[in-house]
Amino acid sequence: MLKVKVLTIFPEIFPGFLGYSLTGKALEEQKWQLQVVNIRDYALDKHKSVDDTPCGGGAGMIMRPDVLSRAIEANHHKGRMIYMSPKGIPLTQEKVHELAKEEELTIICARFEGIDERIIKAYDIEEISIGDYILTGGEQAAQIMLDAVVRLLPGVLGNEESLADESFENYLLEYPQYTRPIEWQGQQVPEILLSGHHQKIAEWRKQQAEIATKTRRPDLFKKYLDSKNS
């Protein structure tokens, strides 16, 4: 069972949308555990201060290393430690599969302008980014990452076979999907999907996935071709 610890100054944000649908049900059934730690509990002054001005000047505030280290030492005992950061490596489906195999994850959610660099080096913290944009805090990013991870845990999804056909699995975007009614606003469901010929349907879906990936994500399509030739 995956055990997750989240360090944040806004513990009330969690579990957020992770408490609903499949991830919420899995949390209730203890297919994964979530512990939320308030970093302010480890502040050193009566005002519960966790930040200070950046050395060298500049806008914003930086999370103090002495406060954050106290929170880490009290709560992180094993497993990987992740800092949600726009400077981090991009979150990919490969990385999600990797994280889903872990027994424990500790996730640091910063505010302000981030955390002191010395903390990252002292604890060999892994930095992960969910995209090339800036959020108000790491809590939103952490929940998105956890949503992707938890759904891969054993017994969380009702249909395990659906995982293999999803976007980014095997470096392909997902093929287009259709349902009833067969005709809608002058558009028809492709006849091949109504043929009952499973092999031809599978071939059509793979072809459509390749076309979509080549058109929309040439970077992924190159990885797909390289994986076929390796």
C-alpha positions as CSV (number, residue, x, y, z in Angstrom):
1,M,0.0,0.0,0.0
2,L,1.3,3.4,-0.9
3,K,1.8,5.8,2.0
4,V,1.9,9.5,1.1
5,K,3.0,12.4,3.4
6,V,2.4,15.9,2.2
7,L,4.2,18.9,3.8
8,T,2.3,22.1,3.4
9,I,1.2,25.3,5.1
10,F,-2.3,24.8,3.9
11,P,-3.3,21.3,5.2
12,E,-7.0,22.1,4.7
13,I,-6.5,21.9,0.9
14,F,-6.1,18.1,1.2
15,P,-7.4,15.6,0.2
16,G,-9.3,18.0,-2.1
17,F,-10.4,16.3,-5.3
18,L,-8.4,13.3,-4.2
19,G,-11.2,12.6,-1.8
20,Y,-13.7,12.0,-4.6
21,S,-14.4,9.4,-7.3
22,L,-11.9,6.5,-7.7
23,T,-9.0,8.1,-5.7
24,G,-11.4,8.9,-2.8
25,K,-12.9,5.5,-2.8
26,A,-9.4,4.0,-2.8
27,L,-8.5,6.2,0.1
28,E,-11.5,5.0,2.1
29,E,-10.6,1.4,1.3
30,Q,-7.0,2.0,2.4
31,K,-5.5,1.1,-0.9
32,W,-3.4,4.2,-0.3
33,Q,-2.8,6.4,2.8
34,L,-2.6,10.2,3.0
35,Q,-1.0,12.1,5.9
36,V,-0.9,15.9,5.8
37,V,1.6,17.8,7.8
38,N,1.4,21.5,8.6
39,I,4.8,23.0,8.2
40,R,3.9,25.9,10.5
41,D,3.8,23.4,13.4
42,Y,7.6,23.4,13.2
43,A,8.1,27.1,13.1
44,L,10.6,28.6,15.6
45,D,8.7,31.7,16.7
46,K,5.3,32.5,18.2
47,H,4.1,34.0,14.9
48,K,4.6,30.6,13.2
49,S,6.8,32.2,10.5
50,V,8.0,29.8,7.8
51,D,9.5,32.3,5.3
52,D,12.0,35.1,5.0
53,T,13.3,37.6,2.4
54,P,15.6,36.2,-0.4
55,C,19.4,36.8,0.2
56,G,20.7,39.2,-2.5
57,G,17.3,40.9,-2.8
58,G,14.4,40.3,-5.1
59,A,10.6,39.9,-4.9
60,G,8.7,37.4,-2.8
61,M,9.7,35.3,0.1
62,I,11.6,32.0,0.5
63,M,10.7,29.1,2.8
64,R,13.3,28.9,5.6
65,P,15.5,25.8,5.7
66,D,15.6,25.6,9.5
67,V,11.8,25.4,9.7
68,L,11.4,23.0,6.8
69,S,14.2,20.7,8.0
70,R,12.4,20.3,11.3
71,A,9.2,19.2,9.5
72,I,11.2,16.8,7.3
73,E,13.2,15.2,10.2
74,A,10.0,14.6,12.2
75,N,8.0,13.1,9.4
76,H,10.2,11.7,6.6
77,H,11.7,8.3,7.5
78,K,12.0,6.4,4.2
79,G,11.1,6.5,0.6
80,R,11.4,9.2,-2.0
81,M,11.0,12.9,-1.2
82,I,9.6,15.1,-3.9
83,Y,9.4,18.9,-4.2
84,M,6.8,20.2,-6.6
85,S,8.8,22.8,-8.5
86,P,8.6,24.6,-11.9
87,K,12.3,23.9,-12.1
88,G,11.8,20.1,-11.8
89,I,11.9,17.4,-14.4
90,P,8.6,17.1,-16.3
91,L,6.0,14.7,-15.0
92,T,5.5,12.0,-17.6
93,Q,3.5,8.7,-17.6
94,E,6.8,6.9,-17.3
95,K,7.5,8.8,-14.1
96,V,4.0,8.1,-12.8
97,H,4.5,4.4,-13.3
98,E,7.8,4.7,-11.4
99,L,6.2,6.5,-8.5
100,A,3.3,4.1,-8.3
101,K,5.8,1.3,-7.4
102,E,7.0,3.1,-4.3
103,E,5.9,2.2,-0.8
104,E,6.2,5.7,0.6
105,L,6.3,9.2,-0.9
106,T,7.0,12.5,0.9
107,I,5.9,15.6,-1.0
108,I,6.8,19.1,-0.2
109,C,4.4,21.8,-1.3
110,A,5.9,25.3,-1.3
111,R,4.4,28.8,-1.5
112,F,6.0,32.2,-2.1
113,E,9.1,32.0,-4.3
114,G,10.0,28.4,-3.3
115,I,12.3,26.8,-0.8
116,D,15.9,27.4,0.2
117,E,18.3,25.6,-2.2
118,R,20.3,24.1,0.7
119,I,17.3,22.0,1.7
120,I,17.1,20.4,-1.7
121,K,20.8,19.5,-1.6
122,A,20.8,18.4,2.1
123,Y,18.1,15.9,1.6
124,D,18.7,15.0,-2.1
125,I,15.1,16.0,-2.9
126,E,13.7,15.2,-6.3
127,E,12.1,18.1,-8.1
128,I,9.1,17.5,-10.3
129,S,7.1,19.9,-12.5
130,I,3.7,19.3,-13.9
131,G,4.1,21.8,-16.8
132,D,5.8,25.0,-18.0
133,Y,3.6,27.4,-16.1
134,I,3.5,28.9,-12.6
135,L,0.9,28.1,-9.9
136,T,0.2,29.8,-6.6
137,G,1.5,26.8,-4.7
138,G,2.6,23.2,-4.9
139,E,-0.6,21.8,-3.5
140,Q,-2.4,21.8,-6.8
141,A,0.5,20.2,-8.5
142,A,0.9,17.5,-5.8
143,Q,-2.8,16.6,-6.1
144,I,-2.5,16.3,-9.9
145,M,0.6,14.1,-9.6
146,L,-1.1,11.9,-6.9
147,D,-4.2,11.5,-9.0
148,A,-2.1,10.1,-11.8
149,V,-0.2,7.8,-9.4
150,V,-3.1,6.5,-7.3
151,R,-5.1,5.4,-10.3
152,L,-2.3,3.0,-11.2
153,L,-2.3,1.3,-7.9
154,P,-3.7,-2.3,-7.8
155,G,-7.4,-2.5,-7.5
156,V,-8.1,1.2,-7.9
157,L,-9.4,1.1,-11.5
158,G,-12.3,-1.2,-12.2
159,N,-11.1,-2.1,-15.7
160,E,-7.3,-2.7,-15.6
161,E,-7.2,-3.3,-19.3
162,S,-8.2,0.3,-20.0
163,L,-4.8,1.4,-18.8
164,A,-3.0,0.0,-21.8
165,D,-5.0,2.0,-24.3
166,E,-4.7,5.4,-22.6
167,S,-2.8,8.4,-23.9
168,F,0.9,8.4,-23.2
169,E,1.0,4.6,-22.7
170,N,3.6,3.2,-25.2
171,Y,4.2,6.8,-26.3
172,L,0.9,7.1,-28.2
173,L,-2.0,9.4,-27.7
174,E,-5.4,7.6,-27.3
175,Y,-7.4,6.9,-30.4
176,P,-10.8,8.7,-30.8
177,Q,-13.7,7.3,-28.9
178,Y,-17.4,7.1,-29.8
179,T,-20.7,6.0,-28.3
180,R,-24.5,6.1,-29.0
181,P,-26.3,7.6,-30.7
182,I,-24.8,6.3,-33.9
183,E,-25.7,9.5,-35.8
184,W,-25.5,12.9,-34.0
185,Q,-25.8,16.3,-35.7
186,G,-25.0,14.8,-39.1
187,Q,-21.9,12.9,-37.9
188,Q,-21.7,9.1,-38.0
189,V,-19.8,6.7,-35.8
190,P,-17.1,5.2,-38.1
191,E,-18.5,2.0,-39.7
192,I,-15.4,-0.1,-38.7
193,L,-16.4,0.3,-35.0
194,L,-19.8,-1.2,-35.7
195,S,-18.4,-4.1,-37.8
196,G,-17.8,-6.5,-34.8
197,H,-14.4,-7.4,-36.4
198,H,-12.2,-7.0,-33.4
199,Q,-8.8,-7.4,-35.2
200,K,-9.8,-4.7,-37.8
201,I,-11.0,-2.4,-35.0
202,A,-7.8,-2.8,-33.1
203,E,-5.8,-2.0,-36.3
204,W,-8.0,1.1,-37.0
205,R,-7.5,2.3,-33.4
206,K,-3.8,1.9,-33.6
207,Q,-3.6,3.7,-36.9
208,Q,-5.7,6.6,-35.5
209,A,-3.5,6.8,-32.4
210,E,-0.4,7.0,-34.6
211,I,-2.0,9.7,-36.7
212,A,-3.0,11.8,-33.7
213,T,0.4,11.4,-32.0
214,K,2.3,12.3,-35.2
215,T,0.2,15.4,-35.8
216,R,-0.2,16.7,-32.3
217,R,2.9,15.5,-30.5
218,P,5.8,14.8,-32.9
219,D,8.1,14.5,-29.8
220,L,6.1,11.6,-28.5
221,F,5.8,10.0,-32.0
222,K,9.6,10.0,-32.3
223,K,9.9,8.2,-28.9
224,Y,7.2,5.7,-30.2
225,L,9.3,5.0,-33.4
226,D,12.5,4.7,-31.4
227,S,10.8,2.2,-29.0
228,K,9.7,0.1,-32.0
229,N,13.2,0.0,-33.4
230,S,15.0,-0.7,-30.2
